[in-house]
């Protein structure tokens, strides 16, 4: 859909309200209507009715006669449906289809204090293959999923997570890690032989949020069957996994314009 076509479906009043909420969310102090209007490149006359509506609906609070601040209502609404629940709801059906298509297992991990936690996994449909257990704690620095999670964060978060991961497993510190993460960012995923399990090939893509940051990593630990010669190849697995990760990201509202897959 082109830019002109997208704009034909615009809702100016809604966009104005969202702009007001976003500028107040980013502000560390209450703002006057004049400051809000200037920040949005509008006049006070253009925003005052919308501000009044947001106050009435309790998205914005009027601090005194002329200043406004965001309330906790957006936070409360967001936590009615916790992010991990939504992630699981959207991801698991797609993971099941992916496992069926590839006859390989797949798993979904999130970062947690220097390690990864497996949120969900789907076993190999044919019953023979490699998989990890739901709830397992995985290393970050030496796994493709861990490095994918590190690569797709802002600079400050990547630095913090690297420090936590090294503190947890100092022996896994890698002087080349920054270059590795930069390479992952450029190509959008990582696909390498496993350094933990001999004969395993691991492919991992990020599940991206609205800011392009990885909220999770979707991974296929590719195991080759020597008794089958019509198995999906690693490039085919990579393409299918990339499409699945992009699908999940988009269903969660992220990954717009991503080159995943």
N, C-alpha and C positions, 0 to 999 in steps of 0.2 A: 504494500500500500504506500503510495507516494505521499510527500508532505502536503501537497494540495488537497489530496483526498482525505487525509487525516484531519486537516483543518476544517473541511466541510462538515465534519461531525462535532465540531467544538461546541462547548457550552460555556459561554463567557462568564455567566454569573457563578457557575461552579468553579471555574478556573480562578476567578477573583477570590472566592472563599478559601480555596486551597492555598493560594499565594499568601493570604493573610495568616493562615495557620502555620505555614512553613516559615515565614519570617519571624513569627513569634516564638516558634520552637527553637530557632537558631539564636535568638536573643537571650542574653544572660540577665537582662533586667526588663522591667515593664517598659512599654513603648507608648508614646502618644499616637493619636490618629495621624498627626502631621508626620511623625517619623515613619510610621507604617506606610503612609502614602508615598513619601519621598523614596523609601526603600524599594517600593514597587514601581516607581515611575508613574504614579497616578496622582490624582487630586483627592483631597479629603472628601469632596462631594461624591467621588466615585466609590469610596469605600465605606462611608459611615453607616449606610443601611446594612451592609453585609456584616460589619463589626457588631452592630446591634443584634442582628440575628444570631451570630455566633455566641454572644453573651447570653441571649435568651435560651439557647440550646445547651449552655454550660460547657462549650468548648473553649471559651475565652472568659476570663474574669476581669471585671472593671475594678482596678485597685483603688483609684480615687476618681475625682471628677473627669480626668482626662488621660489616664494611663491604663494600659491593658496588659494582661499576662496570660499565657497559655495555662489551662487547667490540666488535671490528670485524666480527663475523660478519654483522650485518645489512647493513653497507656492502658486504661482499664478495658477499653474495647479490644485492644490488641491481645490482651491476656485472657479474654473469654475463650479464645481459640489459640492455645500456646503454640509457638513456632514449631517445636519438635513434633507436636501432634499433627499439625498441618503438613509438615514435611513428610511424615510417615504416611499420612492419608493419600498424598499425591504420589509418593515415590513407590510404595510397595506394589501396586498393580502394574506399573511400568517395569519394575524390576522382575516381576514374574514373567511378563511377556518377553523381556530381554533374555532371561535364563532359558525360556522355551526356544527362542529363536537361535540361540548360540549353543545350547546344551552345555552351558558353563554356569558355575555359580556366580553370584555377584553380591556385594555387600555395600552398606552405606555407613560411613563413619563421620563423627564430629570431633572437634578438638576439645580437650578438657585438661587444663593444668599440666602441660608437658607430655600428654599422651593423647591417643585417640580412643574413642569408645565406639564399638559397633552397635549402631542403633537398630539395624535390620539386615537380614541376609536371606537369600533364596538359594537353596541347594541345587546342584546339578540335577535336572529332571530325570536323566537316565539312571541316576543313582550312584554313578562312579565319577569321582572328581575331588577337587580340593575345595574346602570351604572353611570359614571361621565361625565361631560361635557368637550368637547375639549376646551383647554385654561384655564381650572380651575387651581387654585393654591392649592396644597395639602401640608400638614405638612410632615416633614421628619422623625422625631424621633419616632413617634407613628404609622407609617404606614409600612407595609411590603416592599412596593416598595422603600420607603425612606431609610430604613435600608439596603436593598439590594444594592442601589446606594452607600451608605457609605461603605459597607463591601468590595466592589471590587474596591478599589482605592489604590494608594500607601500610605504609612504611613503619609506623609506630607499633601496630599490632604484630607485624611480622617480627620485628626486633624483640618484642616482649615474649612471643611464643618461642622464638629461637632460644632465648635465655632460659625459659622454663624447661624446654626440652633437653638442653645441654645439662642443666642442673640435675635433671632426673636421670639422664644417662650420659655422663661426661665422656665415656669411651666412644660415643657415637658422634662426637664433634667432628665437623668436616670443614677444613679451611676453604674448600671450593663451594660451599653451600650457597653463597650469594650468586655465583655464576650459574649454578644449577637451577636455582629458583627463577633467575632472569630468563633462562632458556625455556623453562616451563611456561612462564607468562607469555613468551613470544609465540609458542606453538599452541598453547591452550590446554595442554594435558601432558601426562608423562607415560611413557611406554618403554619398559626396560626389563631385562631378566631380573628375577627376584634375587636379592642378596641374602635372603633368609631361608628359602626353600629351594634346593637344587632341582633344576628341571622345570621350574615354574616361571611363567612370564606374566608380569603384572602390568595392567593398563588402568589408568585412573583419570577421571575428569571431575572438575568442580561443579557443584550445584551452586549457582550464583544468585545473590540477592539483588535488590534494586540498585545497589551501589556498585555492582560488579565484584563484590567480595564473596568468597567461598563460605557458605554456611555449612556445607558438608562435602564429602567426596564420594563419588560412586565408582566402584572398582570391580574389575573382573580379574581374578587370579587364573590366568589361562593355563590349563593343563592339557598336554598333548596325549592323545590315545594312540598307542602304537598299533592297535588292532583295528583302527578305522582310518581310512584314507580320504574320506569325504567330509572331514570336519571343517568348520569355518577357519579360515586363516587368520593370523594376527591382524592384518590390515582390515579384514572384514569385521572382526571383533571390535577393533578400534572405531570403525565407522558407525557400527550399531550402538556401541556404548556412548559415543559422542552425541548421537541423535537422541538417545534416552536421557542423557544428562541435560541436554538443551530443552527437551520436552518438560522435564521436571522443573527446571529453572523457570521456564516461561509460565507454567501453571502456578508457580508461586509468585509470579509478578516480576521476576528478575531475568537476567540473561538477555535483555533486549539488545539486539545488534551484535550478539556474541558470535564468534566464529567457531564455537565448539562443534566438532564433528565435520 
